[in-house]
Every structure is written in C-alpha cells, then in structure tokens.
Amino acid sequence: MRRQGSPAAPSATSPADQVEALFSPRTVAVVGASADPTKWGHIIAGRALASPGEHRVLLVSRRGGEVLGLATHRSAQAAAAAYDLRVDLAVLCVPAGAFVDSVADAVAAGARAIVAITAGLAEVGADGARLEAEGVAIARDAGAVLVGPNCLGVVDTTTGLHLAPTELPAGDVAVLSQSGNLALDLAGLLADRDLGVSRFVSVGNQADFGVVEFLQACVDHGGTRAVAVYTEDVVDGRAFLAAARALRGVGKPLVVLAPGRSEAAVRSAASHTGALTSSSMVVDAVCAAAGAHRVDNPTQLADLLVGLRAPRRMSGRRVAVLTDGGGHGAVAADALAVAGLETPVLSGPVTTQLEAALWAQATVTNPVDLAGAGERDLASYARGVQVLLDCDDVDGVLLTGYFGGYAAWHADLAGPELAAARQMAEAVVAQHKPLVVHTVQPDSPASRVLRAAGIPVHRDVDRGGAVLAGLVETATTGLAGERPEPAPAVTDTSYDAARALFADAGIAFPVALTVTDPAGLESALESSALGFPVVLKATGRLHKSDGGGVVVGLADRGQVRAAYADLVTRLAPPAVSVEAMADLADGVELIVGAVRDPKFGPVVMVGLGGVLTEVLDDTACALAPVSVDAARTLLLSLHGAPVLLGTRGRRPVDLDALARVVARVSDVAAAHPELVELELNPVLAGPGGALALDARVVLG
C-alpha cells in the first residue's frame, strides 16, 4: 500500500494534479458499493479491490454493512475520516437522484477526480441535464475533474488502476471512447493482435473531462505509444485539433473512429449521448489537418494500429504487389484501388533487378508474379521483397498469396519458409517503407515471424490494402492555420456588400452596376466600363438563378430593357445588377465557399460544377484558414481535377489563381465569425485566371 496521506480540505488543483488523481490515485472511494453482484457498485468495487496498483480502496454505502468482505462507510467524508486520509479519486455508482449529493460528499472528502458511472442525467432530458450541470459545477468549484457521467469507468495499466467492468489487456495503446461497449469490443480486437491498453477512459456525456483533455493527458504519458478514439462529439473542435497535433508532434499516432457517414448514424449518436455529430466531411478535414487517421469500424482501427506502431510509412500512394499467382495479384490490385492506392507499371532498372532475383517465368511489371515458383525457391519471396523495397518507384509493398502456408502443405518446406520470413523481416526493419502481408495462413510460424517484426499480416487482402492506405503520410502544412483577430463585423448581407467583402480580399469580379429603376438602367448602359454582352441578376434572392432570376447573353440595349422589365414584373427585386458577361469558352465553373461548423469553426469548401455542384457531388473541404499551397492540394483532390489540368484538347486553368481565390475565401471566413455561410458560385477558372461571377454571405 502507498503511504496514507493526511486529511486536507479541497483546494484548487492544476490539470496535472487532476490527471494524477485520475490515473494514479493513492486512495479510491467507490460510492454506491453494493453486495448485489448485478449492480455497478458491486462490479466496480470488485475491480477496484482486485487491481494490482498501490492504492487504498474505501467502500461507501448509505446502507452500511459489508460488501465483498469489507466494512462500508455512510459517506466518503466518513471513510476518509475513519482512516485519517483524503480521497484522491471517487467513483460514483449511484442513481441519478443521488448524483449531486455524492459529488459534494466526494469533494468534501478531498477528491480531485471523480468518475461518474451514474446514468439518467443529461442524456435523458432537461431535468437530468440540470442535475448534471449542478454536480459538475460543484466539482469544478472544488478544483476537481469529473469523468462522465453515463460512463463505464477508467483504467491505467501502467499504474495498476482497473475501474472498468472487465479486465483490459495491458499494452501501450490509450483508448478513449464515448461508447463503453465499443471500447470493450476494441480491447478484445487489440488483444487478438498482441496489443493492449495503456489507459482507457469512457467519457460518457463529457460533462467535464472529455476527448480533448484525455488527448492532452496522453501527450506526455510515457506508457502510451498510440491513441485510439471513438467519439460522437468532441465539444471543442479547435482544442481537439491542437491536442491531436501535439500527439503527432511527439510521434504518437491518433486513430479516430467517428460515426456520421449516414443519417442513421447521426440519429443514433444523438439518441445515445445527446451529442450532435459534425458532418463527415468536416471530421475528415479535421483528421487531415491534424495528421490523424480516420477509420469506419473497430476492426479497421485495430488493424491500422498494428501498422502505425511501427515507424514505417508510405510517402505516396504507389504500391508494388508481389504474388505467387495471377488471381491473387489481380484481386490485390483491385483491393488497392478501392483503398485509393495505385499499382504502377514497373519498368527500367527495377525490372532488370527483379529478373535477376526471380526465375525466368516471373512477371516483373506489377503485380510481380512468381508464377508458381514459391515452392521451388521460397527465398525468391525475400529477394523480391528486398528489390521492391529498394525501388524508388514505389512507396510500399503488398505480399499476397500462399506465403505462410507452405509449412502446412509440406514439412520439408517449413524451414525454408521460416528462413525467408526472417529475411523479409530483416529487410523491412532496415528501411522506412512498409510491407503488408496477405496470406492464406495468417497464424502459421512464418506469419508469426513477420508479425513479431511489426509487419501487418492479414487473411483478407482488402484489410491489408486498407492498412497500407492508412500508412500514407499526408501533408498537414497550410491547413487550419492560426485564425486572425476578428475583422469588423459584417452587417450588410446584400449582393453588393458581399461582392465588396470578397473584392476587398483580392478576389476579382466582372464589372457590375446596380440599378433600381429604368432610369438607372439607362445610365448603366451608357457606362463605358460595361459593354456587351451583359448579364442581369435580380438581387435579394438567396439563389439568384432559381426562378429565372439571372438572364445571360444580352447583346444589345433592346434585349437588356426587355429582360429588365420581365424581371421586375415577375420577381419585383429590390435591385437588379447589370454585369459584364464573362467569356465562358475556355472556363471551368466551380463553387468556392465556407461554412461555420458549430464545433470546428470555419470550413472552406470547393466543388466542381458551379450551380450544378449538388448534381455532380464532387466537393472537398478543409478547416480554414488554408494557405495557397494547401488550397491547390484541395483542388487537386477533387475527382474531376483532371478537368482543371487540361483534358481532351482543353487548356489547363490557372490553378495558382484559383488556389488564391480558395485561400482568400478561407481568410474571409476565418476573420468573420459572425458569418455562417460564404459563397462564390460560380467561380470561372480559365487559362488566364479566376473570376467570381456571384457572391453571397449569411449571418448567423
């Protein structure tokens, strides 16, 4: 047992003190301890007493008596006084109605950390939310941190603290989950892969200590090498980004499982914890800016952690496939394509080296096919892997097929197969590129040799491809830059004001004159800056083109007057904008805009198609502000990016000018927190530059 401390009145504590009390307490009080084995108070008390760590466990029950052979106390204060010590960590296993009083009792006993298993609070409605807020306020006023409520507890295998319903395997992966059951599922998946948990926190409702605080606590934790997160709501998006970047800075990969790709997932999240799920594209943008890795299910998460714990990464998306059969090679190439990876044709010196390393019947263009030579010369696998890892034309290697199964096929092949596996392992460890293995025998001796060297080994080739995709190192430079001081707030959201806002940021528009009556129209037509053809736009409409509010290609004054009269008769606009018509011949229309996400702030978005963007469904987004280089990368991530680069005889657009427009829109969005939407639609990009043809902004 650790030495007993003296009783002390609650006082203000630092975040470091709170984290120490949470993960390395000297004294733990289980409040609501129960003799009923079906109750949480019994389960957590049993786990606390069985924990190997050096901490004292006090059991608190308002009914008194014994639980698990130990005397209980009526309150945490009484328990602390009985042993002349203070409580560091209190675990509340009480009904919702007793939550507030139990928090007050815990902090009065000196608790600097509280884990609230208690359910039935904010997740069930307003009355529960009121009780939850009251309890959190008491904890904060006393300088204590509160985990939960509505959670499954905490574990720190590095200190021997086990306050969760089941024992978790020890290891170096910190697991944070807003779903307790999902975390337990993940722990089993990690154990299957010879991985384990350093710290586990079930954050529940995140009333106080949540995702961000946990990530921050993992940055300097010596027992943690990687972090896995399941989250439905990060609460403070920009703080999450900063914490994720801090983890990346110390070399601890972060893998995020976040629901929200379907409407059903969003409904489930809202009913489960009362959280609002950010849109899936925004979550992807956050991971891109932080260098985190997003996955879609617990199996993918566990698979990827195996690869990420090794130092080897893909610097690009080019993969060489080494196989012992054409079928496996073809299926592997398809799996890589689905994962967003490339299988480039190999040529030049590497093919010469492969021809020298393999037998004459081998195909060396990619997939590299041993064509049945495996059982004849098992060392050819190792030689092929070595050549491909050394090749500058690929970023990673996928070995697929029968390797790993030869020992089971014929006893004489067991030794050579093990020797080849050891040679492969040595080749991989000696350099920086990853090897991922798909084999028909993932648990064979040769497969175990590979796995022991940190090489991911899978029975399913699609899972192997997904791991390689997760190992691609993406640039984070220029994404989610430092937000500027807010600019003077926008109060006028008229069309002219929106154009002026963007024009002041350096974005070009066609010449435009606003008129409110026929006399103003005639005056505009006299302007030497305008010329023909012109465009008329009925202002005052959210989407001007809807309902025929935009008339293009007006070649003379008569057409302009007739179109103006028609607009006024049909739509009665407050004003009409008369604009020079841009030359659309060599241009590509896009939408460039921004929205303010309630959790992550300004998000810039680009898409092909202009007014048809929704139909084409080809968009990409990033946390704002972004640099010009990052904006260029964002544009090139669009599926239709080849159109921007020139195709079928069309000249490429001025991509630099277009990227500057995107960056400047992101700057405007970042400088104006009062705006919830900004949009340039369409933006016409051509060989000579980029021109915004319409603008709008929306106040929150």
N, C-alpha and C positions, 0 to 999 in steps of 0.2 A: 504494500500500500504506500501511496505517497504520504508525505507528512501532512498532518492536519493543520489547516490554517485557522486563524482567529476570526471571530465574527466581525463583520465590517458592514457599515451602512452602505447602501447603494450610492454610487457616485458616477460622475461622467467617466466614460471609458473610451479609449481610442478604437478605431476599427481593428487594429492588430490585436488589442486585448479581447475584443468581441470574438474574433476568429479563433484565438487561442482557447477561449472558454467554450466555443462550439465544438472544436475538433480535439482539444487536448485538455478536458476539464479534470480538475482534481476531485471534484465532488459532483455527482449526478443525482438529482432528485426525480424520481418517477412519480408524478402526481396523478392520482386516479388508479393506483395499483389495485389489482383485483385478484381474488382467488379463483374466479371463473376463467377456465382456460380458453374460452371463446372470446373473451374481452381483450381489447387492445392493452388495457392496463396490466393484464397478466402476461401477454406476449412480450411487450417491451420490457417489463420488469425482468422476465426470464432472460431476455437477450442481454440486458444490462449486467445482470449478475454473472452471466456466463462469459462476458467479454474478458479478454486476457489483459487488457490495459490496466495501468496502475491508477485506478480511480475508485473512490468510495461511492457506493450506491445507497441512497436513502429512499425508502418507500413511504409514500404519503397516501393515506386513505381516510376519508371523512368517517368511515365506519369503524376504523381501528382494527384491532386483531392482527393476525399474522397472514402474510402472503409469501408463498414459497419458502416457508420456514423462518421468515424474518418478521420481527415486530414492525408494525407500521406506525406512522405518526399522523395526527389530525391535520397538520399543515406543514408546509415547507419551513416556515419560521420555527415551528416547534421541533422539527427534525434537526435544523441547524443548531438550535439552542441546546438540544439534548447532547450533542457531541462537540459543542463549543467550536463550530466552524461555520463557514459561509458556503452557500451553494453556488457553484460556478454555472452549471447547466441544469435547467429544469425541463423535463419532457411532460407535456400536458396530455393526458389521456382521459379527458373529462368531457361531459356533454356540453353542448353549446351554451346552455344556461349558466354553467359554472365557469365559463372561459374567462370573463373579465376578473372575477374574484381570484381565480387561480393565477392569472398574470400578476395581479397586485401582490398576492402572497409570495410568489416566486421572487419578484424583485426586492420585496422586503427582506427576504432571506439572503439577499446578496447576488442573485443570479445576474450574470452579464450576458447570458444567452438562453433563449427559450425555444424549444421545438414543440410546436402545437400540432399534435395529431388530430385534435378536435375538428370535426366536420360540422356542417349545418350552419355555416356563417355566411360570408358574402356570396358564396356560390349558389345559395338558395333564395336570396331575395333581400329586400331593403332592411327588414328587421335584423337579419343575420349580419348584413353589412354594417349596421350601426354598432352591434356588439363587437364585431371585428375591429372596427376603427377605434372604439373605446379601449380595447385591450392593447392595440398597437401603440396608442398614444401613451398609455401607462408605461409600457416597456421603453419607449423612446425617451420619455421624461426621466427615466431612471438610468439611462445610458446603456440599456440592454438591446441586443439584437434578437429579432423573432423570426424563426423559420416557419413557414406555413401561413395560416392553419390549413387543414384539409390535406395533410401530407402523410408520408409513410416513415419519416424519420431521417437520421443521418448515420453515416459510417465513416470512420477513418481507420483503415487497416494499418497505417503507419504508427498510430498511437494505440491500437487495440480497442478502439471505441466501436461497438456494434449496437446501434439503437435503431434497428430496422427489423421487420418481421422474419426475414430469413437471412442466413449467413451468406455473405458475398465472398467470392474468391479474391484473395489478396493479389495485388499487382500494381501497375503504375499508370492506369487509366482513370482519370477522375470522371465521374458520371453525374450529370445534373439532369433532373427530369421533372417536368411538370405533371407527369403521369407516373405514379408509383409502380403500377403493374408493368408498364412498359420498361421501366428501369430494371425490374427483376428479370424480365424477358431478356434484356440486353446483357445482364450479368451472366446468364446462362450461355448466351452466344459467345461472350468473351471467354468463358471457361472452356468451351469447346475448341477454342483456338489457342489455348495455353496462355491466355491473357487474363488479367484480373483488375480489381478495383483498388485505387489508392484512396479516393474519397468518393462518397456518394451523398448527395443531398436531394431529397424530394421536396421541391419548393412549394407545391400546392398552390395556394392562392397568391403567393408572392406579396403578401401584405406589407412586408418589410424587407427581409433578406431574400433576394431573388437571383435571377440569372446573372445580372451584372456583377453583384457582389461576390458570387461564387467564382466567376471567371477571374475577378481580381485576386481572390484568395489563392487561386491556382498558379498565378504567375511566378511567385517566389517559393512555392511549395516544392521542396526537394524530392518528395516521393512521387511526384506527378510528371510524366513524360508526354502525355497526350490527354485531350479533353473531349468528351462526348456529351452532347447536349440534345435533349428533346424539349422543345419549347413551343408553346402556343401563343405566348405574349411576352415580349422582352421588356415591356413597360417603358424603358428609356432607351430608345434606339441608338442615339449617338453615343451614350455611355457604353452600350453593348459593343458598338464599333470600336471604341477606344480600348476596351478590355480585350477584345479579340485581337486587335493589332498588337497589344502588349504581349499576348501569348505568342503570337508569330515572332515578335522581336526576340524572345528568349528561346525560340526553336521548339515550341510545344504546339503541335498541330491541333486544330479545332475542327471537329466534325459535327455538323448540325443536322438534326432531323426535325423538320418543321412542317406541320401539315398546312394545307391551304391551297393545294393544286386543284381541288374540286370544291364545288359548292357544298357537297355533303360534309367534307372535312371541316369547312368553316362552321357549319351548323353544329357539328359535333363538338368542336372546340368551345364555342360559345355556351353550349349547354353544360359542358364539363366543368369549366372553371370560371365562367363569366368573362372570359377573355375575348378580345376582338383580334382576329388573326389578320396580320398585314397581308397584302396581296402577294402572291407567289413570286411575281417578277421583282418586287421590292426586296423580298428575302434573298433572292438570287443576287441582286445588286449589292446588298449588304455583304454577303459572303465574298463576292468578287472584290469589293473594296478592302475587306479585312484579310483576304488570303485564306479564308476558311473554306471548308468543303461541305457542300450540302448533299444529303442523300435522301432517299424516299422511303426507306424501311429499315428496321433494326438489323436485318441480315447484311444489307449494304454497308451499314455503319460499322458493324463488327469486321466485315471483310476489309474495308478500307483502313481501319485502324492497324491491321496487321502490316499493311504496306507502308503506312505513314510513320510507324515507329522506327523503320529503317531509314537511313539518311538518303537513299537513292530516289531521284525524282526524274520526271520527263521534262526536258526543256522545250519540247514541242510535241506535236501530235503524230509523229511518224513512227510506225511500229513495224518491226520485222517479225514475220511468223516463221517458226521452224517446226516442221511436222514430219511425221513418218507415213503420211497417207494423204492423197489428194482430197478426200472427203473432209477430213478434219481441217485441212488448210482452208478449203472453201468456206466451211461453216465459221471458222475463226475469223476470216476476213469480213464476213457479214456481221458477226458479233462486234467486231471493232468499229465498223461503220455505224452501227446502231449507237455505239457509245461515243460517237463523234470523233473517232480516230481515223488515221489514214494508213493504208498499206501500200506505200510507194513501190514502183518498179525499181529494182536494184540493177545497177549497171556499172561498168568501169572496173576499177581495181578490186572492189569487194567481190564481184562475181568471180574474178580470177582467183582470189584467195579462197573462196568457197569451193571452187572446182578443185583446188589443190588439197583442201581439207576433207572433201567428201568423195564418194565413189562416182564413177563416170555417169551413172544413170540419174543422179540427183538433179533436180531443177533448182536453179540458183537465182531466179529473178524476183521472188517474193509473191506468194509464200515460197519459202525454201523447203523443198520436199525431198526427204531422204529416199523416197520411193522404195520402201521395204528393206532398207539397209540396216535398220536398227538392230535386229537380232544378229546380223553378220558382224557388226562392228559397233558396239554400244558406245565406244569412245567417240564416235562421229558426232553424237549429240553434243558432247562437251566441246569438241572442236568447232562445231557450227555455232554454238552459243558464243564462244570466245570471239570468233570472227565478227559476228553480228554486233556484239557489244562494242567492239573496237571501231565499228563503221561510223563515220561522221554523217552518213545519210539517214540514220535512224536515231530515235530518241529512247527507244525501249524495245524489249523483245518479249514475244509470247511463244512459249514452247507448248505445243498442243499435240495430243495423241496418246500413244501407248507407253511412253516412257514412264517408269514406275510400276509397270505391270509385268515386266519380263521375268522377274524372280518367281512370280506365281505361275508363269507359263512353263518355265523350265529351270530346275535347280541349278544347272550349270551356268545360267545367266545372272544369278544373284550377285556374285562377286563383281563381275564387270559392270553391272548396273550401279551398284553402290560406289564403285570407283569413279564412274562417270558422274554420278551425283556429287561426289566430293569435289571433283574437278570443276564442275559448274559452280558450286558454292564458292570455291576459291576465286574463280574468275569474276563472279558477281561482287563479292565483298571487296575486291581490289580496285573497283572503279565506281563511277557515280550513276550509271544508268540502271533502271530496274529490269529484272526478269520476273515474269509471272508465268506460272505453270498450270496448264490444264492437263489432267491425266485421268485415265480410267481407273487408276488405283491410288487415290489420294492418301491412303493410310499405309502404304507399303513402306518398307525400310528405306528405299531410295527417296520417297516423298518426305519421310521424316527427316532425312539428312538435309534436304532442301529447306524444309520449314524451319529447322533449327538454325539455319543461316539467315533467317529473316526473309526468305523468299516466299511470297504468297503461293499457295498450292490449292487448286480448286477442282472439283469434279465437274462443274458446269463452266463451259467456255465463256458464256455471256457474263458470268460473275467475274471471271478473270479479266475480260475486257473492261468491265466497269471499274475494276481496281486500277488498271492502267490509266484510264481516263481520270480517275481521282488523283493520280500521282502527277498530273500535268501541272507544272508551276506556271501560274498566270501572274502577269504584272499587275501590281496594285498602284503603281505610281500615277499620280494625277487624278485619282478617284477620291471623291468625298474629301476635298481639300478643306482647309480651315475656312469657316464661314466668316464673312466680313461683318463689320458693325452694320446694324440695320440702316438702310437709307431712309430719307424722308418718306413717310407712308404715302402710298397711292390712295387717293380718294375718288378720283375721276376714272371710271372704267369705260368711258366712251371709246369708240373706234379710233378717233383722232388721238385721244390721250394714250391709248395702247400703242399705237404706231410711234408716237413721240417717245414713249418709255423705251421701246426697243431701239429706235433710231439713236437715242442718246447713248445707248450701249454700243453703238458702232455697227448696227445691222442695217443693210441697205433695203430700200423700198422703191417702187416706181413713184414717179411724181403723182401727187394726188391733191385735189382741191375739193373742199366740202361746200355744198350748196344747199340752201333751204327753200328756194323759190325759183321760178322761171328766170327772173332777172339775174339771180346769182349763177344760174346755169349758163346764160348767155355770156356773162362776164368770164366764166371759166373757159368757155370755148374760144374766147379771144386771147387767152394766155399763150404766149409763145413757148412756154415750157411743156405744154401738154401734147399737142399734135394729135394725129390719128394713126391707127385706130385707138379707141378708148374703151374703158370698162365702166359701167355704172353699178354701184353697190348701194342697196338700201341698208342704212345703218340702223342701230337699235335692235338688231336681231342677234341671238346667240350664234346661230349658224346662218350666215347671210345667204348661202346658196339654197337652203331649204325654202321651198315655196316660191322659187323663181326670183330670189332677191338679188341675183347677180346676172347682169347682161353683158356679154363679151362681144368683141369684134365689131363695134360700132364704127363704121368707116367714114361717116360724114355727119354734118350738123343735123340734117333731117332725121337720120336714124337715131341720133342722140336725143333729140327733142321727143320723138315718138316713144322711145324706151323710157325716158324720164316720166312722161305723162302716164304711161302704163304702170310704172312702179308706184307713183303717187296714188293712182286710183285703186290699185289692188292692195297695197300694203300700208299706205299712209305713214311712211317712215318719218322720223324727226329730221332726218337729213339724208342726202344722197352724196356719196363720194364719187367724184369723176376722176378716173385714173388712167394714166398711160398704160397701154396694154403691152405686156412683156412678150418677147418672141419665144414661143414655146417649142420651136422646131427641134432644137438640139438639147432640150432640157429634160430633167427628171424631177418629178414632183415628190416632195416628202412632207411629212409633218414633223415639226420640232416643237416640243412643249415641255411643260413641267407641272407637277402636282405636288402638293404638300401632304406627305404621309403623316398621319397623326402620331406615329411613333418615331419615324426616322427623319422627318423633316423634308426638305426639298429634294425631289427626284426628277431628273431630266429624262426625257423620252424622245426617241427618234423612230420614225417609221416610214416605209416606202408607200407611195400611193397618194399622198395628199388627202383629198376628200374621200378617197377610196381605201384609206388605210384599214378601216374596220373590215372591209371585204377581203383584203389581201392578208390580213393578220400577220404582218411582218414588222414587229417592233422590238426595240431593245431599250433598256433604261439603266441609269446609274445614279448613285447618290451624288447630289450637287454640293458644291461646285466641282466641275471637272476641268482639267487642262485641255488645251487644243489637241495634244497627242492622245490623251485618253478619249476625247471625243471622236477622233479619227478611228481609233480601235473600235469604239462603239458602233460607228457607221459600218465598218468592215465586218462586224459580227452579224449583220442582217443577212437573211437568206438570199435576198436579192442584191447583195453587194456587187456581184459581177456587172450589174447594170450601171453602177456608178463608175466602174473601172473601164467601161467600154466594151460593147459586145455587138456582134452582127453588123460591123461596119460603123457603129456609133463611136464618136469621140468620147474619151473619158471626161467626167465632170472635174471641176476644180475642187478636189477633195479637201485641200487645205482651207479654201474659202468656206466650204460647207462646214468643216470641223470648227472653224472660228465662230460661225453662227451658233452651233450647238453649245460651245463653251460660253459664249456671251449670254445665251438664254439661261444657262445654268447659273451664271453670275447674277443675273437679274433676280432669278428665283431665290437664290441664297440671301440676297440683300433685302428682300421684301417679304418678311414673314407674314404680313397681312394678306398676301395673295395665296389663294388655294389652288388656282389654276392659271397657267400662262400658255399661250398657243400661237404659233406661227403656222398657218395652214391655208394654202400650201406654201412651201419654200421651193422655189425653182432653182435647181442646181444645173449648171451648164459648164462648158469648157471655159467660159470667161468669168465665172464667179457664181455667187449665190444671191438670190433676190427673194425677199419675203413678200408674198403677194397679199397676205391678210394677217390680222393680229387681233387677239382678244386677251383680256385678263379678267379674273373673277376674284372678288374679295371674299374672305372668309366670313 
